[in-house]
């Protein structure tokens, strides 16, 4: 079977965002069970990753990388249905997908694209994130568009968390299938030792290293919560801490400066580094912090816990789903004060990571994951 995967964001092996890594993993798994797969992105470069072709539609021209602001320039603010039509026309005009049997789409902005083809959407953007990007009115317009498309028997909808699958099912009065993401931990194994990596990245060999693996985005990802928390840490522990952030995204360079100033104010050594190999960032980490205000799923949480790293998570429904039955997950309740208490407790009791349970590991097994997507494909074709 020929499958086209459509992802709005440029793809690289070192991608920061979960959608990009999801796309690579899904393409690999589809190929491994015998499907022919081609991935199309709004922008970026043409490349071949793990024997799969990734083709850029280059919607901005000259190889420029597109973000949500560029999409707004092309199609409008999505507060009217016409925006969905404009972006669909733009993308459909760049590529014909007639030869493909099924299209898997990773953006609800493309609800009006390829409506006569077998499609299944994966919802990567929850209401908080969607409203943050597009506003309350646009969210209502999108829900109406989503309702209209579920009437189309060629269309299936899935979400990686049960929480949001249930949420969207109620909103659109139609079934949204829950298919949790999976993880192939082999791509996160780093062969370099921590000591040599600390030398490379200018880190103290003896300090406890806290990793912020998510983007430096202030409203959803909230990296400032960690730096505020470290200002409230017991001084006897604080002097033994350092922070490294791998989420250096060009969209948030200005915010990086703000965080550097906050770290300096609280006397915390902090490095902001772009990692070509994200496995190196995880290898450096003693404790991983995820202070997000909202997550549709939480790819960084899945990666961190898969590597049996002590992981401190904000108390979100999606994070709680991922962490169920995992002994290395610790939760704080939204505030920097509470995060400081959790960090203090872990350091005071000298908590070390332990092996994951077989039950937890089996829940995120890639073959189980792709088989669930295979069931969706078969239901598309048989409809």
N, C-alpha and C positions, 0 to 999 in steps of 0.2 A: 504494500500500500504506500502511496506517496502522500507525505504529510508536510504541509507548510506551517512553520511557526512564525508568528508575527510578534515582534517585541519592539516597543517604541524607543528604547534606549540603546545606545551603542554598547557593543559587547567586547569584553576583554577577559582574559583568564584572571586578571587581578581586579575585576570589577568590585566596587564597594557595595552597590545595592543588591538586595536579595533577588529582585526580578531577573537581573542579568545572570546570576549564578543558577537560578532556577531554570532559565532557558538553556544554558549549557548542559546541565544535568539531564533535563528532559530530552533534549536532542540525542544525547549519548545513549540514554536508556531505550528510546524508540529505535535507534539504529541497532542496538544490541539484540533486540527481539525481532529484527528482520525488516523493519520499515525503511523506506527511502525518505530522508529528511533534509529539508533545506530551511534555513533560518533567514528571515528578512528583518532588517532593522531600519528605523527612520533615517539614521545617519551613521557615521563612523566609517570604517574601511571594510572592503571585501577581504575575507580571510578564510582560512580553513582551520578548524579546531577539532581535533580528535576525529578526523576523516569526515567531518560535516562542513558543507559550504555555508558561510555566513555572508549574505549579500546586503550591502547598504543601498537603500533607495535614494540616499543623498538628497533629501527633500529641500535642503537649504543651498545646495550647490557648493562646489569647491571643497568638498570633504568636511565641511563644518559640522561640529557636533551639536545636535539639536537638544534643547531642554524644553520645559513646560512653557517658558516665556516665548520661545520661538513658535511653538504650536499655537499659542494665543495670537501671535501675529498672523499666522496663516489662516486660522479658522474662526477667531473670535474667542469670547470668554465662556462659551458653552452654556450661557444663560438662555439660549434659544436653540431649538432643534436644528436650525440651519447650520450651526457650527458642526454638528455631527455629520451632516451632509457634505460640508466643505472639506473636512479632513478625510472623509471616505473618498470623495472625488479625487483629492490630491494623491492619496496613497494608491488607489486603484489605477490611476493614470500612470503610475510608475512601473507597474508590474501586472502581468496576466497570470492568474492562478488556475486557469482552466485545466491544466494537466494534473492538478492535485486532487486527491480524493477527499481530504479533510483539512481544515484550517484550524489550528489552535492559536488563539489570540490573547495577548497579555495586556490589553488595555480596553477599558469600557468606552474610551473615546471613539473606538471603531465599531460601535454598535450598528452603524448604517452601512458598513463595508461588507461586500461579498454576501449579501443577504440571500442569494440564490444558491449558495454553496453550503455544504455541511460544515458547520462551525461549532467550536466549543471555546467558551471564554473562561479564563481563570481570573478571578477577582483578586488583584494584588493591592487594591487601594480601599481602605475602609472609610466610613463616613467622615471621621475626623480628618484624615489625610485629604480626601477629595474636597471637602469644604475649605481646607487650608489652601489648596491650590486654586480652586475655582469659585468658592463661595456657596452660600446656602441655596440661592436660587438655582444655580447650576446643578447642585446635587438633586434638587426636586425634578429638574428637567431630565437629568440622567436616569432617575428612577422611572419616570414615565416612559422614557425610551427603552429602558430595560424591560419594563412590563410588556410593551408592544412587541419586542423581539422574542419574548418567551412564547408568544402565540405562534411564532414561526416554528414549525416542527423540525426545521433543519438546525435549530440552535439549541445548545445545551450550555448550562452555566455551572461553574464549580468555584469553591472557595477553599483555601487551605486550612482554615480553622473551623471547628464546629460552631464556635460562638458566632462567627460572621456568616457562616452558611445558614444558620437558623435565623439570624437577624435579617439578612437579605430575602430569605424565603418568605418571611412575614411581610416585608415591605412590598414585594412584587406579587404576592399571593401565588407563588409557583415554586417548585422545588429547585433549590440550589444544592448541588451535590458537594458533600464534604470529602475532599481528598487531601489529607495532610502531606506536606512536602516530605522528601526523604533526603538522605545524605550519604554520599560515598566518601567516607572519612579518608580514603587513601589519597585523595587529592589535597588533603590538608596536612599530610605528614611531611615534616621538615627534617632533612638529613643532617643539617648543621646543628651543632650543639649550642646551648644557650649562652655559654661563656664567650664563644667566638662572635655570636650575633650581638651581644652586648658591647663588645669592642667595636664592631662595625658601626653600630648606631649610637655610640657615645653614651652608653648607659653605665651606671655604677654596677659593678659586679656583685655587690653585697646587699643592695637594697631590694625590697619587695616591689615588683613591677606590676602596676595596674594597667590594663589595656582597655581603651575605648575603641572598639572595632567599627562603630557605626559612623555615619556621615556627621560632619560638623554643622548640622542644621538645628537652629535654636528652638523651634516651636514643637516639633514632633520628637526629635532625637534627644534634645536637652542635654548636651554634654556639659553645660555649665553647672548642672546639679552635682556632678562629681567634684568639680573644683571648689564649689561652695561647701560641700560636705567635708572635704579635706581641710578646710579652714577650721572645722569643728572637731577634728580628730584629737584624741589624747596625745599631747606633745611627745610622750615617750615612744609612741608608735609613728607619729608623723615624720620624725626625722629619718625614719628608715623606709620611706616610701618614694616612688617615682612613677610618673605617668608617661605612657606612650599612646599616641592616637594614630590609628591607621586610616581614619576616614577623611583624608585630606581631599576635598572635592573643590574644584575650581570655582564653583558657584558660591562657596562660603569662605573665600580667602579673607574677607574683612572680618568675619566672625572668628577666624583663627587668631587674628591679632587681639581681639577682645579676650579670648580664652588664655592666650599667653600672658596678658596683663593680669588676669584673675589668678592664674597659677603663681605668678611672681608675687602678687599681693599676699597670697597665703603661703609663700615660701615652699612651694612644691616644685621640684624639678620636673619639667614636662617637655616631651619631644613630639613634634607633629611630623609624621613621616609618610610619604607615599611608598607603599610596598609593591614592588613588581610581583612578588610572591606572597600572598596573604598568609600562607603557612608560616612564614618567618615571624609575622606579628604574633600569631598564636603560640609559637614556640617560645617567644620571649616572655609571655605572660605568666605571672603567678596567680593573679586574680583578674577576672574579666567583669567589667561593669556595663550594664545596659539600662540606662535611666530613662528610656523612651516614655513619652506620655501616651503613646498609642502605637500599636503594631497590628497589621493585618495577619501576620503570622509571627515572624521573628527569625530570619535565617541565621543571624549572628548567634542567637541563643542556641539554635540547633547545632551549629558548628562547634561552639564552645563546649557545650555539654557532651557532644560526640567525642571530643578530644579529652574528656574527663578532667576539664578545668573547673576550678571553683568559680562559679558564675553568680553574680549578684544581679537580680532582675527586679525591675519595678513590678508591682503587684497588678499585672494586667491579665485579663481572661486568656488571651492567646499565649502569653508566657507560661501561665499556670497549666495550660493544656500540654505544652511542650515538656515542661519540667516534671509532670506527673511520673512518679516512680523513679525519678533520678536523684541520687543522694548528694550530688554536687551543686544543687540549685539552692540559693538563698534569696529571700525576698525582702524588699523594703517597701514602705508605704508612701510612695510619691514624693516625699520631701527630702531636702538635703540633710536635715537634722536626723531623720530616721535612717537615711543611708549611712551617715556617720556612725550611728549606733551599731549597725550591722557590720560595718568594716571593723570597728573597734572590737566587737565580739569575736569575729573570725581571727583577728590578730592576737587578741588576749588568750584565746583558747588554742592557738596554734593549729587551727583546722587545716587538715591536708585532704587532698582529693582521694576518692576511692573508686573502685571499678564500678562501671555501670551495670545495672541489672539486665539480665537477658531479656526480660519483658520490655524494658525501655528500648533496647537496641533493636528488637524485632519490629517495633512499631514504626520505625523509620527506615526500614530496609528498602533499598531502591527497587528491587524486583516486585515487592508488594505494591509499591507506589505506581510503577509503570503499568502493572496489571490492572490497577483501578482505572488508569487513563485508557488502557486498551478496552475495557468494558464500555467506557463512554464513547469511544470511537465506534465500536460495534453497534451501540445503540443509535448513534448518528446514522450509520450506513443502513441499518435495518428499518429506520423510521420511514 
